[in-house]
Amino acid sequence: MAAPALETRDLTVRFGGHVAVDGVSCAFEAGTLTAIVGPNGAGKTTWFNLISGQLPATSGRVLLGGRDISGLPASSRTRLGLGRAFQLTNLFPGLSVRENVRLAVQARAGAGADLLRRWTHRRDLIDEAEDILEQVRLSGRAGTLAAELPDGDQRKLEVALLIALRPRVFMFDEPTAGMSVDEVPTVLSLIQDLRRQGDRAILLVEHKMDVVRSLADRVVVLHNGALVADGPPAEVMESAVVREAYLGLEAALDE
Ligand SMILES: Nc1ncnc2c1ncn2[C@@H]1O[C@H](COP(=O)(O)OP(=O)(O)OP(=O)(O)O)[C@@H](O)[C@H]1O
C-alpha cells in the first residue's frame, strides 16, 4: 500500500511545562480534505507549525509520502511538496498578479533565477501561469499590482502561488478569516477544486462549522494538544464526546 501523503507520529511540542501538541499521530491520504477543529488554544496552528517546520518538535516524527522530514527546515519541506498557504514569503507586492504567478511557476520548474527575462522562451510555463490565473479566477486582474489587490484577491493569489508549487499536501489555516461574505465562496470553491484533483491531501484548520460540513471528508478534533476525535464530519460533530468536551464549540455546532 502507498504511504499516506502526510503523517505525524507521536508529534509533541512542549513550551516549558505546557504541552501544546501532545503525541499526535494522524495520517492524511491523497484525495481527501480533512478539517482540523478544536477550541482556541487547542494546538491546531502549533501542529501545523510542527508539520511545516516553522517550529521544531520536542519529539515525534513528520513523514511526507513516507519520507521522514522531521529534521528538515521549512524551505526543504516546501520543496518536497508540503504547501502551506498564507505563510508564503514569495509574494512580490510591486509586481503584477501575472508576474507573481509566472515567477512561482518558473521557480518550481527550476528555470533559474533569471526570472522574467526567460519567459519568452518558455511557452509551456507561460501557459501554465495563465491556467493557474484562470483556475483562481484572477485572469481579470492579471495586470494589477499584488499590493493593490483587495484582501480576498490577495488570498486567491496566495493560493495561485501555492498551486504553482504543485505540492502534494496543501495546508490552509482559516483561509476565509477576515474575508467579506461575498469573497468566501470563491476561496472555498478553489479549495474544493483542489480536492477534486484527487492526488493531493488537503488539511484545513477551520472554525466555521458550516465550512467544515460542506468541504470536509473527515474531521479531526484537537483538545489541549491531543487528538480526541477523528472521523466523518456528521459522526464527529454529533458525537457526545465532542459536544461534551467542547462547551465553547457547542454554539457553533448548533449553528
Ligand atoms: N511559541 C510558543 N510559546 C509558548 N506557548 C505557545 C507558543 N505557541 C503556541 N503556544 C501555546 O500553545 C497552545 C496552542 O496554541 P495554538 O495557537 O496552536 O492553538 P489553536 O488551536 O491554533 O488556537 P486558535 O484556534 O485560537 O488559533 C496555546 O496555549 C498557546 O498559548
The ligand as an ORCA input file, in Angstrom:
! r2SCAN-3c Opt
* xyz 0 1
  N       5.819     29.780     20.805
  C       5.022     29.489     21.833
  N       5.440     29.636     23.102
  C       4.632     29.326     24.143
  N       3.379     28.864     24.018
  C       2.909     28.707     22.783
  C       3.686     29.014     21.613
  N       2.934     28.751     20.520
  C       1.746     28.312     20.978
  N       1.728     28.285     22.321
  C       0.618     27.822     23.157
  O       0.208     26.568     22.671
  C      -1.214     26.423     22.763
  C      -1.793     26.074     21.426
  O      -1.879     27.249     20.618
  P      -2.361     27.240     19.112
  O      -2.220     28.615     18.590
  O      -1.697     26.153     18.379
  O      -3.894     26.874     19.266
  P      -5.006     26.901     18.144
  O      -5.791     25.650     18.323
  O      -4.423     27.139     16.819
  O      -5.877     28.128     18.610
  P      -6.709     29.213     17.726
  O      -7.912     28.489     17.252
  O      -7.018     30.259     18.731
  O      -5.811     29.674     16.633
  C      -1.731     27.721     23.358
  O      -1.876     27.537     24.748
  C      -0.619     28.701     23.055
  O      -0.598     29.729     24.003
*
